[in-house]
Amino acid sequence: MDDLILQCVRRFIEDHGAESGDISTRAAADAHRIGGMLVRADTQAGTALRRSGILNLLDTLLLNGAQGLTEAVNSVGRP
């Protein structure tokens, strides 16, 4: 499942990365969900290599100013 999530996130970044920080776009609304999927994948990552790839994708989204991503990252460890 992680491979599918990572593939979807990479595609989202390719197609909508720059738009993910613009609240007037649908991509900004989707960025929150994408971020949540990445955070869940990170908590379940089995290897350092997998985790590194996930963190690189999170960094890319953060650099694009993706909406809702900070909240998704901060929610780690909270019920």
LUMSEDO-817882 format. One record per atom (N, C-alpha, C, O): chain; atom name; x, y, z. Coordinates in Angstrom, 3 decimals. Atoms other than C-alpha are relative to their C-alpha. Layout:
# LUMSEDO-817882
+---+----+----------+----------+----------+
| c |  a |       c1 |       c2 |       c3 |
+---+----+----------+----------+----------+
| A | CA |        X |        Y |        Z |
...
+---+----+----------+----------+----------+
***
This chain:
# LUMSEDO-817882
+---+----+----------+----------+----------+
| c |  a |       c1 |       c2 |       c3 |
+---+----+----------+----------+----------+
| A |  N |    0.819 |   -1.194 |    0.000 |
| A | CA |    0.000 |    0.000 |    0.000 |
| A |  C |    0.865 |    1.261 |    0.000 |
| A |  O |    0.522 |    2.257 |   -0.637 |
| A |  N |   -0.873 |   -1.173 |   -0.047 |
| A | CA |    2.862 |    2.382 |    0.768 |
| A |  C |    0.478 |    0.417 |   -1.383 |
| A |  O |    0.555 |    1.609 |   -1.682 |
| A |  N |   -0.464 |   -0.323 |    1.349 |
| A | CA |    4.128 |    2.139 |   -2.813 |
| A |  C |   -1.068 |    0.753 |   -0.786 |
| A |  O |   -0.756 |    1.687 |   -1.525 |
| A |  N |    1.100 |   -0.665 |    0.686 |
| A | CA |    0.730 |    3.159 |   -4.129 |
| A |  C |   -0.172 |    1.428 |    0.509 |
| A |  O |   -0.377 |    2.352 |   -0.278 |
| A |  N |    0.113 |   -1.336 |   -0.593 |
| A | CA |    0.527 |    6.098 |   -1.726 |
| A |  C |    1.113 |    0.899 |   -0.520 |
| A |  O |    0.861 |    2.030 |   -0.936 |
| A |  N |   -1.131 |   -0.797 |    0.466 |
| A | CA |    3.997 |    7.294 |   -2.689 |
| A |  C |   -0.121 |    0.345 |   -1.480 |
| A |  O |    0.216 |    1.456 |   -1.891 |
| A |  N |    0.198 |   -0.257 |    1.425 |
| A | CA |    3.203 |    6.962 |   -6.383 |
| A |  C |   -1.059 |    1.086 |   -0.205 |
| A |  O |   -0.886 |    1.971 |   -1.043 |
| A |  N |    1.059 |   -1.015 |    0.104 |
| A | CA |    0.002 |    8.998 |   -5.939 |
| A |  C |    0.502 |    1.370 |    0.420 |
| A |  O |    0.183 |    2.373 |   -0.219 |
| A |  N |   -0.521 |   -1.282 |   -0.482 |
| A | CA |    1.802 |   11.698 |   -3.976 |
| A |  C |    0.970 |    0.587 |   -1.021 |
| A |  O |    0.926 |    1.786 |   -1.297 |
| A |  N |   -0.923 |   -0.495 |    1.030 |
| A | CA |    4.557 |   11.963 |   -6.582 |
| A |  C |   -0.772 |    0.578 |   -1.188 |
| A |  O |   -0.418 |    1.632 |   -1.715 |
| A |  N |    0.827 |   -0.475 |    1.125 |
| A | CA |    1.928 |   12.334 |   -9.298 |
| A |  C |   -0.695 |    1.314 |    0.357 |
| A |  O |   -0.763 |    2.229 |   -0.464 |
| A |  N |    0.640 |   -1.234 |   -0.453 |
| A | CA |    0.076 |   14.972 |   -7.257 |
| A |  C |    0.998 |    1.162 |   -0.065 |
| A |  O |    0.669 |    2.249 |   -0.540 |
| A |  N |   -1.017 |   -1.054 |    0.001 |
| A | CA |    3.304 |   16.945 |   -6.842 |
| A |  C |    0.350 |    0.408 |   -1.431 |
| A |  O |    0.482 |    1.598 |   -1.720 |
| A |  N |   -0.299 |   -0.306 |    1.403 |
| A | CA |    4.103 |   16.689 |  -10.567 |
| A |  C |   -1.101 |    0.842 |   -0.639 |
| A |  O |   -0.829 |    1.818 |   -1.338 |
| A |  N |    1.135 |   -0.659 |    0.654 |
| A | CA |    0.627 |   17.797 |  -11.609 |
| A |  C |   -0.460 |    1.268 |    0.689 |
| A |  O |   -0.902 |    2.204 |    0.023 |
| A |  N |    0.631 |   -1.093 |   -0.738 |
| A | CA |   -0.369 |   20.209 |   -8.843 |
| A |  C |    0.866 |    0.599 |    1.102 |
| A |  O |    0.370 |    1.378 |    1.916 |
| A |  N |   -0.857 |   -0.443 |   -1.095 |
| A | CA |    2.633 |   20.903 |   -6.604 |
| A |  C |   -0.061 |    1.486 |    0.265 |
| A |  O |   -0.274 |    1.901 |    1.404 |
| A |  N |    0.005 |   -1.449 |   -0.175 |
| A | CA |    2.749 |   24.644 |   -7.185 |
| A |  C |   -1.373 |    0.530 |    0.423 |
| A |  O |   -1.463 |    1.522 |    1.147 |
| A |  N |    1.361 |   -0.434 |   -0.324 |
| A | CA |   -1.030 |   24.956 |   -6.884 |
| A |  C |   -0.403 |   -0.370 |    1.426 |
| A |  O |   -1.369 |    0.178 |    1.956 |
| A |  N |    0.406 |    0.496 |   -1.323 |
| A | CA |   -1.117 |   23.176 |   -3.514 |
| A |  C |    0.068 |    1.064 |    1.085 |
| A |  O |   -0.511 |    0.889 |    2.158 |
| A |  N |   -0.065 |   -1.085 |   -0.968 |
| A | CA |   -0.289 |   26.418 |   -1.723 |
| A |  C |   -0.960 |    1.138 |   -0.288 |
| A |  O |   -1.021 |    2.101 |    0.476 |
| A |  N |    0.934 |   -1.052 |    0.420 |
| A | CA |   -2.926 |   28.515 |   -3.508 |
| A |  C |   -1.418 |   -0.413 |    0.391 |
| A |  O |   -1.999 |   -1.317 |   -0.209 |
| A |  N |    1.301 |    0.416 |   -0.535 |
| A | CA |   -6.193 |   28.358 |   -1.573 |
| A |  C |   -1.149 |    0.173 |   -0.995 |
| A |  O |   -2.260 |   -0.289 |   -0.733 |
| A |  N |    1.063 |   -0.149 |    0.994 |
| A | CA |   -8.162 |   29.325 |   -4.677 |
| A |  C |   -0.091 |   -1.219 |   -0.919 |
| A |  O |   -0.917 |   -1.245 |   -1.832 |
| A |  N |   -0.007 |    1.183 |    0.860 |
| A | CA |   -7.407 |   25.919 |   -6.221 |
| A |  C |   -0.482 |   -1.232 |    0.748 |
| A |  O |   -0.429 |   -1.296 |    1.976 |
| A |  N |    0.412 |    1.289 |   -0.561 |
| A | CA |   -8.762 |   22.439 |   -5.666 |
| A |  C |    1.204 |   -0.748 |    0.584 |
| A |  O |    1.069 |   -1.504 |    1.546 |
| A |  N |   -1.218 |    0.671 |   -0.461 |
| A | CA |   -5.168 |   21.242 |   -5.211 |
| A |  C |    0.308 |    0.349 |    1.451 |
| A |  O |    0.820 |   -0.492 |    2.190 |
| A |  N |   -0.249 |   -0.397 |   -1.390 |
| A | CA |   -4.911 |   23.200 |   -1.956 |
| A |  C |   -0.876 |   -0.817 |    0.947 |
| A |  O |   -0.424 |   -1.216 |    2.020 |
| A |  N |    0.885 |    0.812 |   -0.837 |
| A | CA |   -7.906 |   21.323 |   -0.557 |
| A |  C |    0.484 |   -1.445 |    0.038 |
| A |  O |    0.411 |   -2.097 |    1.080 |
| A |  N |   -0.508 |    1.367 |    0.064 |
| A | CA |   -6.430 |   18.015 |   -1.695 |
| A |  C |    1.322 |   -0.164 |    0.743 |
| A |  O |    1.629 |   -1.254 |    1.225 |
| A |  N |   -1.314 |    0.070 |   -0.646 |
| A | CA |   -3.019 |   18.840 |   -0.210 |
| A |  C |   -0.116 |   -0.473 |    1.448 |
| A |  O |    0.757 |   -1.191 |    1.936 |
| A |  N |    0.187 |    0.435 |   -1.392 |
| A | CA |   -4.373 |   18.322 |    3.305 |
| A |  C |   -0.141 |   -1.518 |    0.061 |
| A |  O |    0.462 |   -2.166 |    0.917 |
| A |  N |    0.177 |    1.463 |    0.030 |
| A | CA |   -5.472 |   14.782 |    2.447 |
| A |  C |    1.291 |   -0.703 |   -0.399 |
| A |  O |    1.656 |   -1.728 |    0.177 |
| A |  N |   -1.274 |    0.565 |    0.448 |
| A | CA |   -2.227 |   14.069 |    0.616 |
| A |  C |    1.001 |    0.005 |    1.149 |
| A |  O |    1.708 |   -0.978 |    1.368 |
| A |  N |   -0.904 |   -0.093 |   -1.146 |
| A | CA |   -0.264 |   15.273 |    3.640 |
| A |  C |   -0.331 |   -1.020 |    1.065 |
| A |  O |    0.568 |   -1.627 |    1.648 |
| A |  N |    0.421 |    0.994 |   -0.986 |
| A | CA |   -2.289 |   13.063 |    5.950 |
| A |  C |    0.414 |   -1.406 |   -0.393 |
| A |  O |    0.837 |   -2.197 |    0.450 |
| A |  N |   -0.422 |    1.314 |    0.478 |
| A | CA |   -1.578 |   10.032 |    3.778 |
| A |  C |    1.503 |   -0.188 |    0.184 |
| A |  O |    1.959 |   -1.262 |    0.575 |
| A |  N |   -1.451 |    0.102 |   -0.156 |
| A | CA |    2.133 |   10.785 |    3.835 |
| A |  C |    0.405 |   -0.160 |    1.458 |
| A |  O |    1.310 |   -0.931 |    1.780 |
| A |  N |   -0.317 |    0.107 |   -1.429 |
| A | CA |    2.186 |   11.246 |    7.593 |
| A |  C |   -0.301 |   -1.410 |    0.495 |
| A |  O |    0.493 |   -1.979 |    1.244 |
| A |  N |    0.314 |    1.385 |   -0.386 |
| A | CA |    0.452 |    7.884 |    8.073 |
| A |  C |    1.023 |   -0.972 |   -0.567 |
| A |  O |    1.450 |   -1.900 |    0.119 |
| A |  N |   -1.010 |    0.868 |    0.612 |
| A | CA |    2.880 |    6.256 |    5.641 |
| A |  C |    1.323 |    0.104 |    0.758 |
| A |  O |    2.031 |   -0.889 |    0.928 |
| A |  N |   -1.251 |   -0.193 |   -0.744 |
| A | CA |    5.777 |    7.754 |    7.592 |
| A |  C |   -0.013 |   -0.760 |    1.320 |
| A |  O |    0.996 |   -1.349 |    1.708 |
| A |  N |    0.069 |    0.707 |   -1.285 |
| A | CA |    4.572 |    6.297 |   10.879 |
| A |  C |    0.075 |   -1.510 |   -0.180 |
| A |  O |    0.405 |   -2.234 |    0.759 |
| A |  N |   -0.022 |    1.438 |    0.269 |
| A | CA |    4.364 |    2.871 |    9.223 |
| A |  C |    1.212 |   -0.433 |   -0.817 |
| A |  O |    1.343 |   -1.609 |   -1.155 |
| A |  N |   -1.156 |    0.322 |    0.842 |
| A | CA |    7.609 |    3.047 |    7.246 |
| A |  C |    0.872 |   -1.039 |    0.684 |
| A |  O |    1.221 |   -0.903 |    1.857 |
| A |  N |   -0.768 |    1.095 |   -0.570 |
| A | CA |    9.594 |   -0.119 |    7.759 |
| A |  C |    1.508 |    0.174 |   -0.102 |
| A |  O |    2.255 |   -0.426 |    0.671 |
| A |  N |   -1.442 |   -0.159 |    0.193 |
| A | CA |   12.998 |    1.027 |    6.520 |
| A |  C |    0.375 |    1.472 |   -0.031 |
| A |  O |   -0.462 |    2.345 |   -0.263 |
| A |  N |   -0.505 |   -1.376 |    0.043 |
| A | CA |   15.152 |    4.125 |    6.686 |
| A |  C |   -0.096 |    0.568 |   -1.412 |
| A |  O |   -0.361 |    1.756 |   -1.591 |
| A |  N |    0.095 |   -0.452 |    1.386 |
| A | CA |   15.177 |    4.300 |    2.892 |
| A |  C |   -1.423 |    0.435 |   -0.341 |
| A |  O |   -1.624 |    1.465 |   -0.985 |
| A |  N |    1.409 |   -0.341 |    0.238 |
| A | CA |   11.369 |    4.296 |    2.742 |
| A |  C |   -0.339 |    1.311 |    0.707 |
| A |  O |   -0.969 |    2.198 |    0.132 |
| A |  N |    0.289 |   -1.210 |   -0.775 |
| A | CA |   11.166 |    6.920 |    5.468 |
| A |  C |    0.647 |    1.226 |   -0.643 |
| A |  O |    0.049 |    2.301 |   -0.664 |
| A |  N |   -0.684 |   -1.099 |    0.667 |
| A | CA |   13.698 |    9.094 |    3.642 |
| A |  C |   -0.789 |    0.489 |   -1.214 |
| A |  O |   -0.920 |    1.693 |   -1.433 |
| A |  N |    0.807 |   -0.371 |    1.156 |
| A | CA |   11.582 |    9.020 |    0.491 |
| A |  C |   -1.264 |    0.744 |    0.387 |
| A |  O |   -1.661 |    1.703 |   -0.276 |
| A |  N |    1.223 |   -0.651 |   -0.487 |
| A | CA |    8.469 |    9.969 |    2.435 |
| A |  C |    0.313 |    1.410 |    0.485 |
| A |  O |   -0.412 |    2.356 |    0.175 |
| A |  N |   -0.375 |   -1.319 |   -0.518 |
| A | CA |   10.235 |   12.834 |    4.197 |
| A |  C |    0.385 |    0.955 |   -1.123 |
| A |  O |    0.129 |    2.155 |   -1.030 |
| A |  N |   -0.306 |   -0.848 |    1.153 |
| A | CA |   11.538 |   14.117 |    0.862 |
| A |  C |   -1.273 |    0.529 |   -0.653 |
| A |  O |   -1.331 |    1.693 |   -1.049 |
| A |  N |    1.282 |   -0.444 |    0.566 |
| A | CA |    7.972 |   14.244 |   -0.468 |
| A |  C |   -0.667 |    1.033 |    0.904 |
| A |  O |   -1.221 |    2.020 |    0.419 |
| A |  N |    0.545 |   -0.991 |   -0.940 |
| A | CA |    6.812 |   16.045 |    2.686 |
| A |  C |    0.724 |    1.334 |   -0.142 |
| A |  O |    0.093 |    2.391 |   -0.139 |
| A |  N |   -0.779 |   -1.227 |    0.190 |
| A | CA |    9.641 |   18.556 |    2.230 |
| A |  C |   -0.421 |    0.739 |   -1.261 |
| A |  O |   -0.561 |    1.962 |   -1.255 |
| A |  N |    0.416 |   -0.620 |    1.258 |
| A | CA |    8.606 |   19.173 |   -1.363 |
| A |  C |   -1.345 |    0.697 |    0.158 |
| A |  O |   -1.531 |    1.818 |   -0.316 |
| A |  N |    1.312 |   -0.617 |   -0.226 |
| A | CA |    5.022 |   19.822 |   -0.316 |
| A |  C |    0.125 |    1.243 |    0.881 |
| A |  O |   -0.517 |    2.260 |    0.620 |
| A |  N |   -0.201 |   -1.158 |   -0.871 |
| A | CA |    6.171 |   22.139 |    2.475 |
| A |  C |    0.612 |    1.169 |   -0.768 |
| A |  O |    0.207 |    2.315 |   -0.575 |
| A |  N |   -0.623 |   -1.053 |    0.809 |
| A | CA |    8.369 |   24.083 |    0.037 |
| A |  C |   -0.999 |    0.647 |   -0.953 |
| A |  O |   -0.868 |    1.821 |   -1.299 |
| A |  N |    1.056 |   -0.551 |    0.856 |
| A | CA |    5.318 |   24.510 |   -2.193 |
| A |  C |   -1.068 |    0.736 |    0.795 |
| A |  O |   -1.983 |    1.320 |    0.216 |
| A |  N |    0.984 |   -0.679 |   -0.836 |
| A | CA |    3.381 |   25.898 |    0.775 |
| A |  C |   -1.325 |   -0.722 |    0.064 |
| A |  O |   -2.365 |   -0.088 |    0.246 |
| A |  N |    1.228 |    0.789 |    0.034 |
| A | CA |    0.843 |   23.066 |    0.659 |
| A |  C |   -0.893 |    0.299 |    1.193 |
| A |  O |   -0.445 |    0.296 |    2.340 |
| A |  N |    0.974 |   -0.325 |   -1.028 |
| A | CA |   -2.284 |   23.946 |    2.595 |
| A |  C |   -0.295 |   -1.201 |    0.887 |
| A |  O |   -0.479 |   -2.312 |    0.392 |
| A |  N |    0.388 |    1.033 |   -0.948 |
| A | CA |   -3.011 |   21.932 |    5.731 |
| A |  C |    1.105 |   -0.978 |    0.347 |
| A |  O |    0.911 |   -1.845 |    1.198 |
| A |  N |   -1.074 |    0.962 |   -0.236 |
| A | CA |    0.303 |   20.110 |    5.685 |
| A |  C |    0.604 |    0.154 |    1.389 |
| A |  O |    0.926 |   -0.839 |    2.041 |
| A |  N |   -0.560 |   -0.219 |   -1.338 |
| A | CA |    1.620 |   21.701 |    8.858 |
| A |  C |   -0.875 |   -0.645 |    1.048 |
| A |  O |   -0.365 |   -1.252 |    1.990 |
| A |  N |    0.917 |    0.622 |   -0.953 |
| A | CA |   -1.479 |   20.554 |   10.717 |
| A |  C |    0.106 |   -1.523 |   -0.035 |
| A |  O |    0.051 |   -2.175 |    1.008 |
| A |  N |   -0.131 |    1.459 |    0.120 |
| A | CA |   -1.092 |   17.013 |    9.380 |
| A |  C |    1.275 |   -0.475 |    0.680 |
| A |  O |    1.261 |   -1.491 |    1.375 |
| A |  N |   -1.281 |    0.374 |   -0.624 |
| A | CA |    2.554 |   16.876 |   10.496 |
| A |  C |   -0.091 |    0.158 |    1.516 |
| A |  O |    0.392 |   -0.695 |    2.261 |
| A |  N |    0.111 |   -0.236 |   -1.441 |
| A | CA |    1.740 |   18.346 |   13.904 |
| A |  C |   -0.932 |   -0.965 |    0.692 |
| A |  O |   -0.861 |   -1.123 |    1.910 |
| A |  N |    0.972 |    0.909 |   -0.616 |
| A | CA |   -1.037 |   15.823 |   14.465 |
| A |  C |    0.603 |   -1.374 |    0.316 |
| A |  O |   -0.055 |   -2.200 |    0.947 |
| A |  N |   -0.642 |    1.289 |   -0.253 |
| A | CA |    1.432 |   12.910 |   14.611 |
| A |  C |    0.102 |   -0.217 |    1.505 |
| A |  O |    0.565 |    0.644 |    2.252 |
| A |  N |   -0.069 |    0.336 |   -1.408 |
| A | CA |    1.155 |   11.176 |   17.940 |
| A |  C |   -1.204 |    0.442 |    0.805 |
| A |  O |   -1.307 |    0.127 |    1.990 |
| A |  N |    1.226 |   -0.418 |   -0.691 |
| A | CA |   -2.175 |   12.752 |   18.818 |
| A |  C |   -1.117 |   -0.942 |   -0.378 |
| A |  O |   -1.187 |   -1.392 |   -1.522 |
| A |  N |    1.132 |    0.886 |    0.317 |
| A | CA |   -5.302 |   10.618 |   19.064 |
| A |  C |   -1.023 |    0.675 |   -0.889 |
| A |  O |   -2.031 |    0.064 |   -1.244 |
+---+----+----------+----------+----------+
***
